[in-house]
């Protein structure tokens, strides 16, 4: 199709190359900030995959239900997962950890080291904080006090405001990306396809790059305040379809790209993980978690070298500059 993006060169012609300093915030271990985050998290979205396929599920429990064993290992109770059969030794692992009343999310990547004794052990090789734009756009922590949730899958999808999208590359490295929008603007079911708008985010474009090498994706869609989840999966392509992009414009801003999932499998079910997590009404922020400080720490801990890295580390060392920069970005670049 003429509107489809087929390779990295075409992708970068639309969105530009990944800025060099972007990868500075990625570290290869769990630092103290990440440990505190995971200890305060009652919910994660987890992707498990290989070079051919990826599956998505939710895990939930009391805050700290996932245990940090050391800087490179996590232990996850298998029973905390809605679809525990997805976790198999050797598979790639990607996770998105949410912490009450905080807009940023923690992304962790690695591989399943073992599944035994009712526990899933994860070897971690990537960790970083994701910006708050998806949760701000979705008003994730604002759930209506009384609202009848739709039971029909297409109606549930239309009402959804938050999505975790799972992708995997040809080598089995899994990734979970947060997406958020007002209802009826997050995703559209049309012409036998599911269409998802790309909004401003962390600019790494991991999901798109993965789709170009391994197009099967999976997603979980939520309506804040509801313990049901819609699970969607299928083969994805990246497109610039003008009509759908126009239809999914928000605040006068048209998305540059779309993800089109062709003939998606779609189901809606009650999530035991969401019920256990008890996200709404949102609990107060956990003490000791400072997203801006974590961004700074990760940039300083990064193993990246060179002039750009040196300049970036010097810039973020100015007190308060990261917090001010994030808040300015959230005000001006949501769409």
C-alpha positions as CSV (number, residue, x, y, z in Angstrom):
1,X,0.0,0.0,0.0
2,X,1.3,3.5,-0.9
3,X,0.6,4.9,2.5
4,X,2.5,2.2,4.4
5,X,5.9,2.7,6.0
6,X,8.1,-0.3,5.0
7,X,11.5,0.4,6.3
8,X,13.6,2.5,8.8
9,X,14.5,5.1,6.1
10,X,10.8,5.8,5.4
11,X,10.0,5.9,9.1
12,X,12.8,8.4,9.8
13,X,11.6,10.5,6.8
14,X,8.4,11.0,8.7
15,X,9.5,11.4,12.3
16,X,13.2,12.1,12.1
17,X,16.1,10.1,13.5
18,X,16.2,9.2,17.2
19,X,18.0,12.2,18.9
20,X,21.3,11.0,20.3
21,X,20.6,12.2,23.9
22,X,17.4,10.2,24.1
23,X,19.2,6.9,24.8
24,X,21.1,8.6,27.6
25,X,18.2,8.0,29.9
26,X,18.3,4.2,29.5
27,X,20.3,2.2,32.0
28,X,21.1,-1.5,32.0
29,X,20.2,-2.2,35.6
30,X,17.7,-1.4,38.4
31,X,19.1,1.5,40.4
32,X,17.7,2.7,43.7
33,X,15.1,4.9,42.1
34,X,13.8,1.9,40.1
35,X,13.7,-0.3,43.2
36,X,11.6,2.3,45.1
37,X,9.3,2.6,42.1
38,X,8.7,-1.2,41.8
39,X,8.2,-1.4,45.6
40,X,5.4,1.1,45.3
41,X,3.8,-0.4,42.1
42,X,0.6,-2.4,42.4
43,X,0.3,-3.0,38.6
44,X,2.4,-3.9,35.6
45,X,1.7,-4.6,32.0
46,X,3.8,-7.5,30.9
47,X,4.8,-8.6,27.4
48,X,6.4,-12.0,26.7
49,X,7.6,-12.8,23.2
50,X,10.1,-14.3,20.8
51,X,11.2,-13.3,17.3
52,X,7.8,-14.4,15.8
53,X,5.1,-13.4,18.3
54,X,4.3,-11.4,21.4
55,X,1.6,-11.7,24.1
56,X,0.3,-9.2,26.6
57,X,-1.0,-9.6,30.1
58,X,-1.5,-7.6,33.3
59,X,0.0,-8.4,36.7
60,X,-1.3,-6.9,39.9
61,X,-1.4,-7.1,43.7
62,X,-0.4,-5.2,46.8
63,X,2.2,-2.5,46.3
64,X,5.5,-4.2,45.9
65,X,4.1,-7.6,44.8
66,X,7.1,-7.7,42.3
67,X,10.4,-8.3,44.2
68,X,13.7,-6.8,43.2
69,X,16.3,-9.5,43.9
70,X,19.3,-7.4,42.9
71,X,20.3,-4.8,40.2
72,X,19.6,-7.3,37.4
73,X,16.9,-9.6,38.6
74,X,13.2,-9.4,39.3
75,X,10.9,-12.1,40.8
76,X,7.3,-12.0,39.8
77,X,4.6,-14.3,41.4
78,X,3.1,-16.3,38.4
79,X,-0.3,-16.1,40.1
80,X,-0.2,-12.3,39.9
81,X,-0.5,-12.5,36.1
82,X,-3.9,-12.7,34.4
83,X,-2.4,-15.0,31.7
84,X,0.3,-16.8,33.5
85,X,0.8,-19.3,30.6
86,X,2.5,-16.5,28.6
87,X,5.5,-16.5,30.9
88,X,8.0,-19.1,29.6
89,X,11.7,-19.5,30.1
90,X,13.8,-17.9,27.5
91,X,11.2,-15.5,26.2
92,X,11.8,-11.8,25.9
93,X,10.2,-9.7,28.6
94,X,9.0,-6.1,28.6
95,X,7.1,-4.4,31.4
96,X,5.4,-1.1,32.2
97,X,5.1,-0.4,36.0
98,X,2.5,2.1,37.2
99,X,2.7,3.8,40.6
100,X,-0.4,5.6,42.1
101,X,-1.0,9.2,41.2
102,X,2.3,9.5,39.2
103,X,2.0,10.3,35.5
104,X,5.4,8.9,34.5
105,X,5.8,5.1,34.1
106,X,8.8,2.8,34.5
107,X,9.8,0.6,31.6
108,X,11.8,-2.5,32.2
109,X,13.1,-5.0,29.6
110,X,14.9,-8.2,29.8
111,X,14.4,-12.0,29.5
112,X,12.6,-14.7,31.4
113,X,15.4,-16.5,33.2
114,X,13.3,-19.2,34.9
115,X,9.7,-20.2,35.7
116,X,9.6,-22.5,38.7
117,X,7.9,-22.9,42.1
118,X,5.2,-20.4,41.1
119,X,7.7,-17.7,40.4
120,X,8.9,-16.0,37.3
121,X,12.5,-14.8,37.5
122,X,13.4,-12.0,35.1
123,X,16.9,-11.0,34.0
124,X,16.9,-7.2,33.5
125,X,19.0,-5.5,30.8
126,X,17.1,-2.2,30.3
127,X,15.4,0.3,32.6
128,X,14.1,3.8,32.1
129,X,11.4,6.3,33.0
130,X,8.8,7.1,30.4
131,X,7.2,10.6,30.2
132,X,3.8,11.3,31.6
133,X,2.0,12.3,28.4
134,X,0.0,9.1,27.9
135,X,-1.4,9.2,31.4
136,X,-2.1,13.0,31.3
137,X,-3.9,12.7,28.0
138,X,-6.0,9.7,29.3
139,X,-6.6,11.3,32.7
140,X,-5.6,7.9,34.0
141,X,-5.9,8.6,37.7
142,X,-9.2,10.4,37.3
143,X,-12.0,7.7,37.4
144,X,-15.7,8.7,37.4
145,X,-17.4,7.8,40.7
146,X,-20.5,6.3,39.0
147,X,-20.3,5.2,35.4
148,X,-21.8,2.2,33.6
149,X,-19.1,0.4,31.7
150,X,-19.9,-1.1,28.3
151,X,-20.0,-4.9,28.0
152,X,-19.8,-5.0,24.2
153,X,-16.2,-5.2,23.0
154,X,-16.4,-2.5,20.3
155,X,-18.1,-0.1,22.7
156,X,-15.5,-0.8,25.3
157,X,-12.7,-0.1,22.9
158,X,-14.4,3.2,21.9
159,X,-14.6,4.2,25.6
160,X,-11.0,3.2,26.4
161,X,-8.6,6.0,27.3
162,X,-5.4,4.1,28.0
163,X,-3.5,1.4,26.1
164,X,-0.3,-0.6,26.7
165,X,1.0,-1.7,23.3
166,X,3.4,-4.7,23.2
167,X,5.9,-5.3,20.4
168,X,8.9,-7.5,19.9
169,X,11.8,-7.3,17.5
170,X,13.3,-10.1,15.4
171,X,15.6,-11.1,18.2
172,X,12.9,-11.4,20.8
173,X,13.5,-8.1,22.7
174,X,10.1,-7.1,24.0
175,X,8.8,-3.6,24.6
176,X,5.6,-2.1,26.2
177,X,4.6,1.4,25.3
178,X,2.0,3.5,27.0
179,X,-0.7,5.4,25.0
180,X,-3.4,7.6,26.2
181,X,-6.2,9.8,24.7
182,X,-9.7,11.0,25.4
183,X,-12.3,8.3,24.8
184,X,-13.1,7.6,21.1
185,X,-9.7,9.1,20.2
186,X,-7.4,6.4,21.4
187,X,-8.3,3.7,18.9
188,X,-10.8,3.3,16.0
189,X,-12.2,0.1,14.7
190,X,-12.9,0.6,11.0
191,X,-12.8,-1.5,7.8
192,X,-11.9,-4.7,9.7
193,X,-8.8,-3.0,11.3
194,X,-7.9,-1.2,14.5
195,X,-6.3,2.2,14.0
196,X,-4.1,3.8,16.7
197,X,-2.8,7.3,16.5
198,X,0.8,8.1,17.3
199,X,1.1,11.0,19.7
200,X,4.2,12.8,21.0
201,X,6.1,10.6,23.5
202,X,9.7,9.7,24.3
203,X,10.8,9.9,20.6
204,X,12.6,6.5,20.7
205,X,10.0,5.0,18.3
206,X,10.7,1.5,19.7
207,X,7.3,0.1,18.8
208,X,7.6,1.3,15.2
209,X,11.1,-0.1,14.8
210,X,10.0,-3.4,16.2
211,X,6.9,-3.6,13.9
212,X,9.2,-3.2,10.8
213,X,11.1,-6.4,11.7
214,X,8.3,-8.4,13.5
215,X,4.8,-7.1,12.8
216,X,2.7,-9.1,15.3
217,X,1.6,-6.9,18.2
218,X,-0.6,-7.2,21.3
219,X,-2.4,-4.6,23.4
220,X,-4.4,-4.1,26.6
221,X,-7.0,-1.3,26.7
222,X,-8.4,0.2,29.9
223,X,-11.2,2.5,30.9
224,X,-10.0,4.2,34.1
225,X,-12.2,3.1,37.0
226,X,-13.1,-0.2,35.4
227,X,-11.6,-3.6,36.3
228,X,-12.3,-5.0,32.8
229,X,-9.7,-5.1,30.1
230,X,-9.9,-5.4,26.3
231,X,-7.1,-7.5,24.8
232,X,-6.3,-7.0,21.2
233,X,-3.7,-8.7,18.9
234,X,-2.8,-9.0,15.3
235,X,-0.5,-8.1,12.5
236,X,0.4,-4.4,12.4
237,X,1.6,-2.0,9.8
238,X,2.7,1.6,10.0
239,X,0.7,4.0,7.8
240,X,0.2,7.7,6.9
241,X,-3.5,7.2,5.9
242,X,-4.7,10.8,5.6
243,X,-8.4,10.2,6.2
244,X,-7.9,8.3,9.5
245,X,-5.2,10.7,10.6
246,X,-7.6,13.6,10.1
247,X,-10.3,11.7,11.9
248,X,-8.1,11.1,14.9
249,X,-6.9,14.7,15.3
250,X,-7.1,16.2,18.8
251,X,-6.7,19.8,19.8
252,X,-6.2,20.7,16.1
253,X,-3.2,18.4,15.9
254,X,-3.1,15.6,13.3
255,X,-1.0,12.5,14.2
256,X,2.0,12.0,11.9
257,X,1.6,8.2,11.8
258,X,-0.8,5.5,12.6
259,X,-0.5,1.9,13.6
260,X,-3.0,-0.2,11.7
261,X,-3.7,-3.7,13.1
262,X,-5.3,-5.8,10.4
263,X,-8.2,-8.2,11.3
264,X,-7.4,-8.0,15.0
265,X,-8.4,-10.6,17.6
266,X,-10.4,-8.8,20.2
267,X,-11.8,-9.9,23.6
268,X,-13.0,-8.3,26.8
269,X,-12.7,-9.8,30.2
270,X,-12.5,-9.1,33.9
271,X,-9.0,-8.6,35.1
272,X,-8.1,-10.2,38.4
273,X,-4.9,-8.2,38.3
274,X,-6.7,-4.9,38.1
275,X,-9.0,-5.9,40.9
276,X,-6.1,-6.8,43.2
277,X,-4.3,-3.6,42.3
278,X,-7.1,-1.4,43.4
279,X,-6.0,1.6,41.4
280,X,-9.1,3.8,41.8
281,X,-9.7,6.0,43.7
282,X,-6.0,6.8,43.3
283,X,-3.9,6.5,46.4
284,X,-1.5,9.3,47.3
285,X,2.0,9.3,45.7
286,X,4.5,7.1,47.5
287,X,7.2,9.0,49.4
288,X,10.7,9.0,48.0
289,X,9.7,8.8,44.3
290,X,10.8,11.8,42.2
291,X,10.4,11.2,38.5
292,X,12.5,14.2,37.5
293,X,15.3,13.1,39.8
294,X,15.2,9.6,38.3
295,X,15.6,11.0,34.8
296,X,18.6,12.9,36.0
297,X,20.1,9.9,37.8
298,X,19.6,7.6,34.8
299,X,21.3,10.1,32.4
300,X,24.2,10.3,34.8
301,X,24.4,6.4,35.2
302,X,24.2,5.8,31.4
303,X,27.3,4.2,29.9
304,X,27.0,6.4,26.8
305,X,30.1,8.4,26.0
306,X,31.0,11.3,23.7
307,X,30.5,15.0,23.6
308,X,26.6,14.9,23.4
309,X,26.5,12.7,26.5
310,X,28.9,15.0,28.4
311,X,26.9,18.1,27.5
312,X,23.6,16.4,28.4
313,X,25.0,15.4,31.8
314,X,26.2,18.9,32.5
315,X,22.8,20.4,31.5
316,X,20.7,18.1,33.7
317,X,23.0,18.8,36.7
318,X,21.5,22.3,37.0
319,X,19.1,22.1,40.0
320,X,15.5,22.1,38.9
321,X,16.1,22.2,35.2
322,X,14.8,18.7,34.5
323,X,11.5,19.3,36.5
324,X,10.9,22.6,34.7
325,X,11.7,21.0,31.3
326,X,9.3,18.1,31.8
327,X,6.4,20.4,33.0
328,X,7.0,22.7,30.0
329,X,7.0,19.7,27.6
330,X,3.7,18.4,29.2
331,X,2.0,21.8,28.8
332,X,3.1,22.4,25.2
333,X,3.6,19.1,23.5
334,X,0.8,16.7,24.5
335,X,-0.4,16.6,20.8
